[in-house]
Amino acid sequence: MSSHNTTIDWVLVFTYLLLVTIGWLAVYTADYNELHPEIYYLGSSYGKQLLWIGIALLLGFCIQILDTRFYTAFSYIIYATSLVSLIVVLLVGSTISGSKSWIKLGFFNAQPAEVAKFATSLALARYISSLGHIFYSLRERLIAIGILLIPIILIRLEDETGSALVFASLSFVLYREGILPGGVLLMGVLAIILFITSLLLPFYYIMASVAVLLLLILLMRGKTGIWEKLLTYLPVVVAVITASLYLNEVVLLIVLPILFLIALLFALYTQKATYTLLALFLASFIYVKGVDFIYNHVLERHQQNRIGVVLGTIEDNKGAGYNVNQSKIAIGSGGLTGKGYLQGTQNKGNFVPELSTDFIFCTIGEEFGFAGSATVIGLFVFFLLRIILLAERQKSRFTRIYAYCVACIIFFHFTVNIGMTIGLMPVIGIPLPFISYGGSGLMGFSILFFILIKLDSERYMYLR
């Protein structure tokens, strides 16, 4: 047991308890059974959720008893154990809702990916804080990225795309700590923009726009004449675009990367911006072609439909768009103040699938209206801002990094889940933290949270 003076952030703990209580009330009304209205009935989802809440609070208490040095000393062991569990689930796991990511333990289905969230957060915090400096070698950067990539790969092999994307959100932590330069983050944003536009606009419109933008940047640089630059690089751009008319995608995706590498090598060794811009054009060309190839030849039909529904290229209210359409109807029917607790007709009529898990926000929207929805969103925003404030007040670099990991994970879940229910994001099976029904999810988020509370409680003690 730790002997240091502790200062628990009770504001954050109270917010957690409030969110968990709202979640339990939402699960109760989502799966309400008139034959068994008792809150403690373990044959119902709300009875089980109450049990999970009790276990989560017990775990939280146990976490507070442990010395904070436990988390630095055993972070790598916890991380390695979580990776082993991810491998085990690939070998002997059960398939639920299309993903082989569960291990059956009697009456409880465990999802190792939830454990991997706080395990990876601890490992990242331990490694980066142990470096003791802010200027990193290539080897140190690759190791930090590797800590993040290994669980992403294993979870993706389980066909659990949503959880894999959650881990990808931790790249913001790497940016915050200087592991990833700002240019990489900017390239990520541009990649998202190119991904969306490549599914909405014709290929040649996109590449012509990229070419014009890069040529404008090129023309504004250096002392070389404008016409000389145009005569030098415009033929290359035209040649690459014209080649796509006569070469199939497979050939292009072999030839263009070679040209890209040549341009990149010239850019690195000559340090000329012109070669960098040429490499960017080729990279954009490869990326857009790659997105088109993956979308049409790699993604399954239901995945294409989900993306198409979100982007508005497909209208399928009876198929892929059914869940989202019913969700929006349920939320919209709540109006300003809602229909009242246990009075949701859309929810009670089973019009919205996965109501107590992925689409739990629909229950809040229908029964408590805009006011209730805004209150829940406001609580999450306050919760996240408080965690960021907590992160920035740390003397311990380890705790600061871990706190930012917690903020990234909860922010991603919160944003994507609510985005799914109102049709702004594709449906990828992301639960709403502390609100959605599920033992594994609640345990994972609670452990993630209570470790942070414990680390912060001893913020006046120096911890690597």
Beta strands, then each sheet from edge to edge (+ up, - down):
strand 1: 94-96
strand 2: 99-105
strand 3: 108-110
sheet 1: 1+ 2- 3+
end
